[in-house]
Amino acid sequence: MASSAQTHANIFVLDTSALLRLYLADGPLPPSLELAIQRGCSGDALLLIPDL
């Protein structure tokens, strides 16, 4: 029996207000948001952000 490799995509669903935090100064970003943005920008994860 041959083994199969599984690939798990990392998908983050962000609220639009979370994305706005990048453009509006409102204190530091939460660590989980910063990680999601970094991974999305590097292509390691998919960011889904609905329209307003």
N, C-alpha and C positions, 0 to 999 in steps of 0.2 A: 504494500500500500504506500503510495507516494504521499509525502506530506506537502501541504500547501501553505504558502506564506499568506498571512492576513495583513492587510494594510488598513489602518484606522486613520481616517481623516480627522483633523482637529478643526472643529467648527465652533465659532463663537457667535452667538446672537446678542447683539448689543442694542440697547435702547438708544434712540437718536440723541437724547440728552447726554449720554455717555460720550458720544463722538464730539458733541459740542464742547465738552470739557477740554478738548485739545486746543480750542480756539478762544475760549473765554477763561480768563484768569480767575480761578475759584479755589485756590489752594492746590496742594499736591494731588496727583492722580492716585487713586487706590492701586495698590500693587497688582491686583488681578487684572485691572483694566490696562495698566501699562504693559503687562506681559502679553495680553491678548493683542494689543495694538502692535507691539514689537514683532510678534510671531506672524501677524497678518501682513505687515509691511515686508517682512523677509520672505514671505511665500510659504512659511511652514504651517500656516493655518488659514482657514477661510473665515472672513468676517462677514456676517449678514447684519445689515443695519436697515430697518424699514424706513420708508419715507415718513415725513411728518404727517 
